[in-house]
């Protein structure tokens, strides 16, 4: 795997791994990033790396941070994506334990907001994977700045 870009999946949903294998989803997202990296001006990162943090949270939207975090000691930038996980009242495949998690609303001043499309998915795994890909594509379509360079899809 090209270590220039990697995906991690932190979560604040209690016991989510009992319902969905987040490690497999993380690997599939890393594989997906490798298929799209050829269309991104990743060489502009020079000797820096990009971490895509796809967090699973008690939210009712999908959010993409407008700015990257910069970690000079690791020569790494981080773009944060939040995938709102539905509870069992919001979708048939939702999780009751989402109600136990702290609800943290997204702020449109700092975050691009994408609406949920809960109805078009059959299960939680499919929803998380497709929503994450959608958010990653959105991030690279809009682009984000790293060391003064706009990292984005090249036409």
OpenMM code with the backbone's topology and positions (N, CA, C; nanometers):
from openmm import Vec3, app, unit

residues = "UNK UNK UNK UNK UNK UNK UNK UNK UNK UNK UNK UNK UNK UNK UNK UNK UNK UNK UNK UNK UNK UNK UNK UNK UNK UNK UNK UNK UNK UNK UNK UNK UNK UNK UNK UNK UNK UNK UNK UNK UNK UNK UNK UNK UNK UNK UNK UNK UNK UNK UNK UNK UNK UNK UNK UNK UNK UNK UNK UNK UNK UNK UNK UNK UNK UNK UNK UNK UNK UNK UNK UNK UNK UNK UNK UNK UNK UNK UNK UNK UNK UNK UNK UNK UNK UNK UNK UNK UNK UNK UNK UNK UNK UNK UNK UNK UNK UNK UNK UNK UNK UNK UNK UNK UNK UNK UNK UNK UNK UNK UNK UNK UNK UNK UNK UNK UNK UNK UNK UNK UNK UNK UNK UNK UNK UNK UNK UNK UNK UNK UNK UNK UNK UNK UNK UNK UNK UNK UNK UNK UNK UNK UNK UNK UNK UNK UNK UNK UNK UNK UNK UNK UNK UNK UNK".split()
positions = [
    Vec3(0.0844, -0.1189, 0.0000),
    Vec3(0.0000, 0.0000, 0.0000),
    Vec3(0.0880, 0.1240, 0.0000),
    Vec3(0.0510, 0.2209, -0.0775),
    Vec3(0.1191, 0.3501, -0.0798),
    Vec3(0.0896, 0.4213, 0.0511),
    Vec3(0.1918, 0.4508, 0.1267),
    Vec3(0.1731, 0.5125, 0.2585),
    Vec3(0.1596, 0.6641, 0.2508),
    Vec3(0.1526, 0.7189, 0.1311),
    Vec3(0.1368, 0.8636, 0.1167),
    Vec3(0.0011, 0.9085, 0.1693),
    Vec3(-0.1000, 0.8257, 0.1490),
    Vec3(-0.2348, 0.8517, 0.2004),
    Vec3(-0.2821, 0.7250, 0.2711),
    Vec3(-0.3377, 0.7419, 0.3901),
    Vec3(-0.3949, 0.6268, 0.4587),
    Vec3(-0.5218, 0.6697, 0.5309),
    Vec3(-0.6070, 0.5730, 0.5558),
    Vec3(-0.7360, 0.5969, 0.6189),
    Vec3(-0.7389, 0.5272, 0.7546),
    Vec3(-0.7889, 0.5979, 0.8546),
    Vec3(-0.8151, 0.5407, 0.9858),
    Vec3(-0.9625, 0.5617, 1.0182),
    Vec3(-1.0183, 0.4764, 1.1039),
    Vec3(-1.1591, 0.4885, 1.1418),
    Vec3(-1.1719, 0.4917, 1.2942),
    Vec3(-1.1632, 0.6114, 1.3528),
    Vec3(-1.1949, 0.6211, 1.4958),
    Vec3(-1.3476, 0.6210, 1.5134),
    Vec3(-1.3928, 0.5848, 1.6315),
    Vec3(-1.5362, 0.5844, 1.6556),
    Vec3(-1.5677, 0.6239, 1.7993),
    Vec3(-1.6835, 0.6842, 1.8158),
    Vec3(-1.7341, 0.7164, 1.9491),
    Vec3(-1.8645, 0.6434, 1.9774),
    Vec3(-1.8981, 0.5472, 1.8943),
    Vec3(-2.0205, 0.4695, 1.9129),
    Vec3(-1.9862, 0.3462, 1.9961),
    Vec3(-2.0448, 0.3326, 2.1137),
    Vec3(-2.0147, 0.2167, 2.1983),
    Vec3(-2.0486, 0.0845, 2.1278),
    Vec3(-1.9586, -0.0109, 2.1351),
    Vec3(-1.9794, -0.1480, 2.0872),
    Vec3(-2.0160, -0.1584, 1.9391),
    Vec3(-1.9750, -0.0642, 1.8578),
    Vec3(-2.0106, -0.0700, 1.7152),
    Vec3(-1.9491, -0.1917, 1.6472),
    Vec3(-1.8332, -0.2355, 1.6950),
    Vec3(-1.7672, -0.3510, 1.6325),
    Vec3(-1.8433, -0.4815, 1.6539),
    Vec3(-1.9420, -0.4816, 1.7430),
    Vec3(-2.0278, -0.5990, 1.7581),
    Vec3(-2.1254, -0.6101, 1.6410),
    Vec3(-2.1478, -0.4994, 1.5711),
    Vec3(-2.2457, -0.4962, 1.4623),
    Vec3(-2.1827, -0.4867, 1.3237),
    Vec3(-2.0659, -0.4281, 1.3154),
    Vec3(-2.0019, -0.4083, 1.1854),
    Vec3(-1.8504, -0.4145, 1.2048),
    Vec3(-1.7816, -0.4764, 1.1106),
    Vec3(-1.6364, -0.4930, 1.1179),
    Vec3(-1.5679, -0.3682, 1.0619),
    Vec3(-1.5338, -0.2757, 1.1503),
    Vec3(-1.4718, -0.1505, 1.1056),
    Vec3(-1.3309, -0.1719, 1.0504),
    Vec3(-1.2633, -0.2785, 1.0919),
    Vec3(-1.1294, -0.3060, 1.0374),
    Vec3(-1.1360, -0.3407, 0.8894),
    Vec3(-1.2351, -0.4190, 0.8514),
    Vec3(-1.2528, -0.4528, 0.7100),
    Vec3(-1.2908, -0.3286, 0.6296),
    Vec3(-1.3777, -0.2460, 0.6847),
    Vec3(-1.4163, -0.1223, 0.6163),
    Vec3(-1.2947, -0.0320, 0.5999),
    Vec3(-1.2131, -0.0213, 0.7031),
    Vec3(-1.0906, 0.0603, 0.6949),
    Vec3(-1.0010, 0.0107, 0.5820),
    Vec3(-0.9832, -0.1216, 0.5729),
    Vec3(-0.8991, -0.1778, 0.4667),
    Vec3(-0.9589, -0.1493, 0.3295),
    Vec3(-1.0910, -0.1627, 0.3169),
    Vec3(-1.1558, -0.1353, 0.1879),
    Vec3(-1.1423, 0.0123, 0.1504),
    Vec3(-1.1491, 0.1015, 0.2487),
    Vec3(-1.1312, 0.2442, 0.2203),
    Vec3(-0.9865, 0.2745, 0.1819),
    Vec3(-0.8912, 0.2086, 0.2454),
    Vec3(-0.7517, 0.2253, 0.2056),
    Vec3(-0.7298, 0.1743, 0.0634),
    Vec3(-0.7929, 0.0620, 0.0292),
    Vec3(-0.7849, 0.0105, -0.1079),
    Vec3(-0.8491, 0.1085, -0.2052),
    Vec3(-0.9625, 0.1653, -0.1672),
    Vec3(-1.0311, 0.2625, -0.2527),
    Vec3(-0.9426, 0.3849, -0.2782),
    Vec3(-0.8803, 0.4357, -0.1732),
    Vec3(-0.7924, 0.5525, -0.1876),
    Vec3(-0.6795, 0.5216, -0.2858),
    Vec3(-0.6297, 0.3981, -0.2841),
    Vec3(-0.5226, 0.3617, -0.3762),
    Vec3(-0.5700, 0.3638, -0.5218),
    Vec3(-0.6991, 0.3399, -0.5449),
    Vec3(-0.7511, 0.3438, -0.6817),
    Vec3(-0.7702, 0.4862, -0.7328),
    Vec3(-0.7896, 0.5828, -0.6422),
    Vec3(-0.8129, 0.7209, -0.6863),
    Vec3(-0.6883, 0.8089, -0.6751),
    Vec3(-0.5837, 0.7598, -0.6103),
    Vec3(-0.4650, 0.8417, -0.5850),
    Vec3(-0.4004, 0.8910, -0.7145),
    Vec3(-0.4147, 0.8133, -0.8220),
    Vec3(-0.3551, 0.8523, -0.9507),
    Vec3(-0.4175, 0.9804, -1.0063),
    Vec3(-0.5371, 1.0137, -0.9594),
    Vec3(-0.6077, 1.1331, -1.0071),
    Vec3(-0.5880, 1.2542, -0.9160),
    Vec3(-0.5041, 1.2392, -0.8130),
    Vec3(-0.4810, 1.3453, -0.7143),
    Vec3(-0.3364, 1.3928, -0.7268),
    Vec3(-0.3145, 1.5213, -0.7132),
    Vec3(-0.1784, 1.5771, -0.7213),
    Vec3(-0.1014, 1.5513, -0.5910),
    Vec3(-0.0894, 1.4264, -0.5570),
    Vec3(-0.0278, 1.3844, -0.4309),
    Vec3(0.1204, 1.4215, -0.4252),
    Vec3(0.1842, 1.4368, -0.5403),
    Vec3(0.3257, 1.4745, -0.5431),
    Vec3(0.3486, 1.6115, -0.4798),
    Vec3(0.2450, 1.6950, -0.4738),
    Vec3(0.2575, 1.8275, -0.4116),
    Vec3(0.2728, 1.8198, -0.2595),
    Vec3(0.2468, 1.7033, -0.2024),
    Vec3(0.2704, 1.6852, -0.0596),
    Vec3(0.4199, 1.6738, -0.0289),
    Vec3(0.4984, 1.6485, -0.1343),
    Vec3(0.6431, 1.6277, -0.1228),
    Vec3(0.6705, 1.5143, -0.0252),
    Vec3(0.7413, 1.5391, 0.0843),
    Vec3(0.7729, 1.4295, 0.1765),
    Vec3(0.6736, 1.4193, 0.2925),
    Vec3(0.5612, 1.4872, 0.2819),
    Vec3(0.4544, 1.4792, 0.3824),
    Vec3(0.3561, 1.3696, 0.3427),
    Vec3(0.2758, 1.3267, 0.4400),
    Vec3(0.1719, 1.2271, 0.4168),
    Vec3(0.0356, 1.2873, 0.4490),
    Vec3(-0.0690, 1.2168, 0.4085),
    Vec3(-0.2055, 1.2586, 0.4365),
    Vec3(-0.2785, 1.1465, 0.5086),
    Vec3(-0.3374, 1.1795, 0.6214),
    Vec3(-0.4196, 1.0870, 0.6972),
    Vec3(-0.5649, 1.1297, 0.6796),
    Vec3(-0.6477, 1.0374, 0.6366),
    Vec3(-0.7913, 1.0634, 0.6261),
    Vec3(-0.8571, 0.9936, 0.7444),
    Vec3(-0.9071, 1.0716, 0.8357),
    Vec3(-0.9713, 1.0191, 0.9554),
    Vec3(-1.1221, 1.0167, 0.9328),
    Vec3(-1.1763, 0.8972, 0.9155),
    Vec3(-1.3197, 0.8791, 0.8916),
    Vec3(-1.3825, 0.8355, 1.0240),
    Vec3(-1.4290, 0.9336, 1.1010),
    Vec3(-1.4852, 0.9061, 1.2325),
    Vec3(-1.6317, 0.8689, 1.2261),
    Vec3(-1.6699, 0.7753, 1.3113),
    Vec3(-1.8090, 0.7316, 1.3217),
    Vec3(-1.8667, 0.7916, 1.4487),
    Vec3(-1.9681, 0.8777, 1.4318),
    Vec3(-2.0188, 0.9571, 1.5440),
    Vec3(-2.1712, 0.9579, 1.5493),
    Vec3(-2.2236, 1.0017, 1.6616),
    Vec3(-2.3672, 1.0223, 1.6784),
    Vec3(-2.3992, 1.1613, 1.6216),
    Vec3(-2.4224, 1.1655, 1.4938),
    Vec3(-2.4588, 1.2886, 1.4222),
    Vec3(-2.5665, 1.2530, 1.3219),
    Vec3(-2.6293, 1.3540, 1.2668),
    Vec3(-2.7329, 1.3262, 1.1674),
    Vec3(-2.6960, 1.3782, 1.0295),
    Vec3(-2.5656, 1.3880, 1.0041),
    Vec3(-2.5137, 1.4308, 0.8746),
    Vec3(-2.3787, 1.3634, 0.8513),
    Vec3(-2.3264, 1.3862, 0.7329),
    Vec3(-2.1889, 1.3503, 0.7007),
    Vec3(-2.1141, 1.4824, 0.6921),
    Vec3(-2.0026, 1.4936, 0.7593),
    Vec3(-1.9275, 1.6181, 0.7613),
    Vec3(-1.7844, 1.5995, 0.7136),
    Vec3(-1.7334, 1.6980, 0.6416),
    Vec3(-1.5955, 1.6992, 0.5946),
    Vec3(-1.5331, 1.8298, 0.6402),
    Vec3(-1.4268, 1.8198, 0.7153),
    Vec3(-1.3592, 1.9383, 0.7670),
    Vec3(-1.3112, 2.0267, 0.6523),
    Vec3(-1.3280, 2.1576, 0.6670),
    Vec3(-1.2839, 2.2523, 0.5638),
    Vec3(-1.1333, 2.2762, 0.5678),
    Vec3(-1.0713, 2.2425, 0.6803),
    Vec3(-0.9276, 2.2640, 0.6951),
    Vec3(-0.8599, 2.1364, 0.7403),
    Vec3(-0.7344, 2.1262, 0.7062),
    Vec3(-0.6567, 2.0122, 0.7526),
    Vec3(-0.5895, 2.0458, 0.8846),
    Vec3(-0.5597, 1.9437, 0.9607),
    Vec3(-0.4741, 1.9587, 1.0786),
    Vec3(-0.3320, 1.9294, 1.0301),
    Vec3(-0.2357, 1.9968, 1.0898),
    Vec3(-0.0961, 1.9837, 1.0465),
    Vec3(-0.0133, 1.9340, 1.1642),
    Vec3(0.0608, 1.8255, 1.1420),
    Vec3(0.1451, 1.7665, 1.2457),
    Vec3(0.2895, 1.7648, 1.1959),
    Vec3(0.3636, 1.8755, 1.2174),
    Vec3(0.5002, 1.8864, 1.1633),
    Vec3(0.5952, 1.7767, 1.2116),
    Vec3(0.5834, 1.7331, 1.3366),
    Vec3(0.6768, 1.6323, 1.3866),
    Vec3(0.6630, 1.4992, 1.3120),
    Vec3(0.5440, 1.4714, 1.2594),
    Vec3(0.5207, 1.3490, 1.1825),
    Vec3(0.5186, 1.3737, 1.0322),
    Vec3(0.5304, 1.5019, 0.9936),
    Vec3(0.5164, 1.5413, 0.8522),
    Vec3(0.3878, 1.4820, 0.7951),
    Vec3(0.2789, 1.5127, 0.8652),
    Vec3(0.1503, 1.4560, 0.8278),
    Vec3(0.0403, 1.5609, 0.8375),
    Vec3(-0.0468, 1.5595, 0.7383),
    Vec3(-0.1691, 1.6387, 0.7404),
    Vec3(-0.2842, 1.5428, 0.7659),
    Vec3(-0.3889, 1.5944, 0.8297),
    Vec3(-0.5061, 1.5121, 0.8555),
    Vec3(-0.6295, 1.5850, 0.8079),
    Vec3(-0.7091, 1.5159, 0.7287),
    Vec3(-0.8404, 1.5656, 0.6907),
    Vec3(-0.9415, 1.4815, 0.7685),
    Vec3(-1.0347, 1.5484, 0.8355),
    Vec3(-1.1322, 1.4783, 0.9197),
    Vec3(-1.2675, 1.4697, 0.8509),
    Vec3(-1.3203, 1.3501, 0.8511),
    Vec3(-1.4528, 1.3226, 0.7964),
    Vec3(-1.5338, 1.2598, 0.9091),
    Vec3(-1.6573, 1.3040, 0.9249),
    Vec3(-1.7434, 1.2425, 1.0262),
    Vec3(-1.8645, 1.1802, 0.9573),
    Vec3(-1.8843, 1.0546, 0.9858),
    Vec3(-1.9980, 0.9813, 0.9313),
    Vec3(-2.0985, 0.9651, 1.0449),
    Vec3(-2.2137, 1.0271, 1.0288),
    Vec3(-2.3190, 1.0133, 1.1292),
    Vec3(-2.3780, 0.8738, 1.1230),
    Vec3(-2.3805, 0.8066, 1.2349),
    Vec3(-2.4359, 0.6706, 1.2415),
    Vec3(-2.5803, 0.6806, 1.2915),
    Vec3(-2.6735, 0.6231, 1.2167),
    Vec3(-2.8139, 0.6323, 1.2592),
    Vec3(-2.8439, 0.5410, 1.3774),
    Vec3(-2.9408, 0.5846, 1.4584),
    Vec3(-2.9865, 0.4960, 1.5656),
    Vec3(-3.0988, 0.4075, 1.5103),
    Vec3(-3.1499, 0.3198, 1.5935),
    Vec3(-3.2502, 0.2237, 1.5478),
    Vec3(-3.3859, 0.2858, 1.5176),
    Vec3(-3.4066, 0.4121, 1.5531),
    Vec3(-3.5298, 0.4813, 1.5157),
    Vec3(-3.5158, 0.5496, 1.3784),
    Vec3(-3.3945, 0.5761, 1.3377),
    Vec3(-3.3697, 0.6506, 1.2140),
    Vec3(-3.3561, 0.5613, 1.0909),
    Vec3(-3.3114, 0.4389, 1.1106),
    Vec3(-3.2944, 0.3456, 0.9985),
    Vec3(-3.3110, 0.2031, 1.0507),
    Vec3(-3.3625, 0.1134, 0.9681),
    Vec3(-3.3816, -0.0250, 1.0128),
    Vec3(-3.2504, -0.0919, 1.0559),
    Vec3(-3.1398, -0.0502, 0.9979),
    Vec3(-3.0090, -0.1069, 1.0319),
    Vec3(-2.9341, -0.0216, 1.1358),
    Vec3(-2.9998, 0.0809, 1.1889),
    Vec3(-2.9374, 0.1679, 1.2885),
    Vec3(-2.9097, 0.0941, 1.4186),
    Vec3(-2.8285, 0.1549, 1.5031),
    Vec3(-2.7864, 0.0912, 1.6278),
    Vec3(-2.8464, 0.1630, 1.7485),
    Vec3(-2.9019, 0.0872, 1.8398),
    Vec3(-2.9592, 0.1474, 1.9600),
    Vec3(-2.8518, 0.2154, 2.0449),
    Vec3(-2.7284, 0.1638, 2.0423),
    Vec3(-2.6223, 0.2221, 2.1245),
    Vec3(-2.5778, 0.3607, 2.0782),
    Vec3(-2.6223, 0.4042, 1.9607),
    Vec3(-2.5934, 0.5411, 1.9166),
    Vec3(-2.6563, 0.6399, 2.0153),
    Vec3(-2.7682, 0.6010, 2.0744),
    Vec3(-2.8356, 0.6870, 2.1717),
    Vec3(-2.7519, 0.7063, 2.2983),
    Vec3(-2.6556, 0.6162, 2.3227),
    Vec3(-2.5675, 0.6270, 2.4387),
    Vec3(-2.4490, 0.7194, 2.4133),
    Vec3(-2.4194, 0.7440, 2.2862),
    Vec3(-2.3036, 0.8261, 2.2492),
    Vec3(-2.3385, 0.9744, 2.2620),
    Vec3(-2.2380, 1.0551, 2.2817),
    Vec3(-2.2556, 1.1999, 2.2914),
    Vec3(-2.2849, 1.2568, 2.1535),
    Vec3(-2.3976, 1.3260, 2.1390),
    Vec3(-2.4324, 1.3901, 2.0132),
    Vec3(-2.3565, 1.5213, 2.0013),
    Vec3(-2.2825, 1.5345, 1.8941),
    Vec3(-2.2025, 1.6548, 1.8714),
    Vec3(-2.2404, 1.7100, 1.7348),
    Vec3(-2.3121, 1.8228, 1.7299),
    Vec3(-2.3575, 1.8751, 1.6006),
    Vec3(-2.2414, 1.9287, 1.5177),
    Vec3(-2.2555, 1.9200, 1.3872),
    Vec3(-2.1554, 1.9752, 1.2959),
    Vec3(-2.1765, 2.1247, 1.2826),
    Vec3(-2.0685, 2.1980, 1.2673),
    Vec3(-2.0731, 2.3422, 1.2524),
    Vec3(-2.0383, 2.3775, 1.1079),
    Vec3(-2.1345, 2.4335, 1.0350),
    Vec3(-2.1146, 2.4633, 0.8931),
    Vec3(-2.0055, 2.5671, 0.8687),
    Vec3(-1.9652, 2.6381, 0.9711),
    Vec3(-1.8557, 2.7340, 0.9563),
    Vec3(-1.7236, 2.6609, 0.9300),
    Vec3(-1.7089, 2.5428, 0.9882),
    Vec3(-1.5838, 2.4678, 0.9787),
    Vec3(-1.5952, 2.3381, 0.8999),
    Vec3(-1.7180, 2.3019, 0.8634),
    Vec3(-1.7428, 2.1703, 0.8051),
    Vec3(-1.8341, 2.1794, 0.6836),
    Vec3(-1.7969, 2.1074, 0.5774),
    Vec3(-1.8898, 2.0877, 0.4654),
    Vec3(-1.9887, 1.9808, 0.5101),
    Vec3(-2.1157, 2.0033, 0.4832),
    Vec3(-2.2207, 1.9117, 0.5276),
    Vec3(-2.2812, 1.8393, 0.4066),
    Vec3(-2.2880, 1.7073, 0.4169),
    Vec3(-2.3581, 1.6256, 0.3181),
    Vec3(-2.4748, 1.5590, 0.3903),
    Vec3(-2.5895, 1.5563, 0.3274),
    Vec3(-2.7059, 1.4924, 0.3888),
    Vec3(-2.6956, 1.3413, 0.3811),
    Vec3(-2.7628, 1.2766, 0.4751),
    Vec3(-2.7698, 1.1309, 0.4756),
    Vec3(-2.8559, 1.0843, 0.3605),
    Vec3(-2.8316, 0.9659, 0.3160),
    Vec3(-2.9192, 0.8957, 0.2222),
    Vec3(-2.9480, 0.7586, 0.2823),
    Vec3(-3.0048, 0.7588, 0.4009),
    Vec3(-3.0219, 0.6344, 0.4765),
    Vec3(-3.1076, 0.5309, 0.4043),
    Vec3(-3.2050, 0.5762, 0.3265),
    Vec3(-3.3006, 0.4851, 0.2632),
    Vec3(-3.2376, 0.3983, 0.1554),
    Vec3(-3.1285, 0.4430, 0.0958),
    Vec3(-3.0741, 0.3677, -0.0173),
    Vec3(-2.9794, 0.2548, 0.0232),
    Vec3(-2.9644, 0.2305, 0.1528),
    Vec3(-2.8742, 0.1250, 0.1989),
    Vec3(-2.9518, 0.0163, 0.2712),
    Vec3(-2.8994, -0.1063, 0.2621),
    Vec3(-2.9644, -0.2214, 0.3236),
    Vec3(-2.9084, -0.2555, 0.4608),
    Vec3(-2.7851, -0.2135, 0.4859),
    Vec3(-2.7247, -0.2456, 0.6145),
    Vec3(-2.6216, -0.1397, 0.6522),
    Vec3(-2.5769, -0.1461, 0.7753),
    Vec3(-2.4864, -0.0453, 0.8292),
    Vec3(-2.3512, -0.0468, 0.7593),
    Vec3(-2.2999, -0.1636, 0.7296),
    Vec3(-2.1714, -0.1737, 0.6619),
    Vec3(-2.1745, -0.1029, 0.5268),
    Vec3(-2.2784, -0.1325, 0.4487),
    Vec3(-2.2947, -0.0714, 0.3171),
    Vec3(-2.3054, 0.0811, 0.3302),
    Vec3(-2.3813, 0.1279, 0.4284),
    Vec3(-2.3968, 0.2718, 0.4515),
    Vec3(-2.2634, 0.3379, 0.4867),
    Vec3(-2.1890, 0.2805, 0.5803),
    Vec3(-2.0624, 0.3406, 0.6231),
    Vec3(-1.9637, 0.3443, 0.5065),
    Vec3(-1.9504, 0.2350, 0.4346),
    Vec3(-1.8553, 0.2275, 0.3239),
    Vec3(-1.8903, 0.3261, 0.2124),
    Vec3(-2.0152, 0.3271, 0.1690),
    Vec3(-2.0557, 0.4162, 0.0604),
    Vec3(-2.0493, 0.5631, 0.1022),
    Vec3(-2.0922, 0.5941, 0.2240),
    Vec3(-2.0888, 0.7325, 0.2722),
    Vec3(-1.9452, 0.7817, 0.2871),
    Vec3(-1.8567, 0.6942, 0.3315),
    Vec3(-1.7157, 0.7306, 0.3457),
    Vec3(-1.6531, 0.7593, 0.2098),
    Vec3(-1.6816, 0.6752, 0.1117),
    Vec3(-1.6295, 0.6993, -0.0237),
    Vec3(-1.6840, 0.8303, -0.0789),
    Vec3(-1.8097, 0.8538, -0.0573),
    Vec3(-1.8727, 0.9787, -0.1031),
    Vec3(-1.8047, 1.0997, -0.0400),
    Vec3(-1.7765, 1.0934, 0.0894),
    Vec3(-1.7117, 1.2040, 0.1597),
    Vec3(-1.5667, 1.2219, 0.1141),
    Vec3(-1.4949, 1.1123, 0.0917),
    Vec3(-1.3571, 1.1203, 0.0418),
    Vec3(-1.3559, 1.1844, -0.0960),
    Vec3(-1.4463, 1.1414, -0.1828),
    Vec3(-1.4559, 1.2020, -0.3166),
    Vec3(-1.4864, 1.3515, -0.3063),
    Vec3(-1.5767, 1.3886, -0.2177),
    Vec3(-1.6111, 1.5295, -0.1984),
    Vec3(-1.4881, 1.6080, -0.1537),
    Vec3(-1.4128, 1.5528, -0.0591),
    Vec3(-1.2930, 1.6204, -0.0078),
    Vec3(-1.1920, 1.6447, -0.1194),
    Vec3(-1.1688, 1.5442, -0.2027),
    Vec3(-1.0716, 1.5606, -0.3111),
    Vec3(-1.1266, 1.6428, -0.4276),
    Vec3(-1.2565, 1.6493, -0.4435),
    Vec3(-1.3156, 1.7341, -0.5470),
    Vec3(-1.3014, 1.8811, -0.5084),
    Vec3(-1.3347, 1.9136, -0.3842),
    Vec3(-1.3201, 2.0517, -0.3358),
    Vec3(-1.1755, 2.0879, -0.3115),
    Vec3(-1.0979, 1.9927, -0.2707),
    Vec3(-0.9578, 2.0146, -0.2401),
    Vec3(-0.9378, 2.0737, -0.1018),
    Vec3(-0.8154, 2.0653, -0.0538),
    Vec3(-0.7776, 2.1204, 0.0758),
    Vec3(-0.6304, 2.1587, 0.0682),
    Vec3(-0.5928, 2.2533, 0.1499),
    Vec3(-0.4592, 2.3103, 0.1427),
    Vec3(-0.3632, 2.2413, 0.2391),
    Vec3(-0.2479, 2.2044, 0.1857),
    Vec3(-0.1400, 2.1436, 0.2636),
    Vec3(-0.0100, 2.2144, 0.2237),
    Vec3(0.0535, 2.2804, 0.3185),
    Vec3(0.1772, 2.3553, 0.2922),
    Vec3(0.1615, 2.4524, 0.1747),
    Vec3(0.0471, 2.5177, 0.1686),
    Vec3(0.0235, 2.6168, 0.0655),
    Vec3(-0.0163, 2.5614, -0.0701),
    Vec3(-0.0282, 2.4306, -0.0828),
    Vec3(-0.0671, 2.3672, -0.2095),
    Vec3(-0.2058, 2.3070, -0.1956),
    Vec3(-0.2871, 2.3245, -0.2961),
    Vec3(-0.4232, 2.2692, -0.2981),
    Vec3(-0.4153, 2.1244, -0.3474),
    Vec3(-0.4503, 2.0302, -0.2604),
    Vec3(-0.4504, 1.8887, -0.2929),
    Vec3(-0.5913, 1.8524, -0.3371),
    Vec3(-0.6043, 1.8058, -0.4617),
    Vec3(-0.7379, 1.7775, -0.5140),
    Vec3(-0.7282, 1.6910, -0.6384),
    Vec3(-0.8458, 1.6453, -0.6841),
    Vec3(-0.8519, 1.5731, -0.8111),
    Vec3(-0.8035, 1.6645, -0.9215),
    Vec3(-0.7252, 1.6087, -1.0131),
    Vec3(-0.6778, 1.6816, -1.1304),
    Vec3(-0.7604, 1.6365, -1.2492),
    Vec3(-0.7993, 1.7293, -1.3313),
    Vec3(-0.8862, 1.6950, -1.4453),
    Vec3(-0.8063, 1.6474, -1.5632),
] * unit.nanometer
topology = app.Topology()
chain = topology.addChain("A")
for resn in residues:
    res = topology.addResidue(resn, chain)
    for name in ("N", "CA", "C"):
        topology.addAtom(name, app.Element.getBySymbol(name[0]), res)
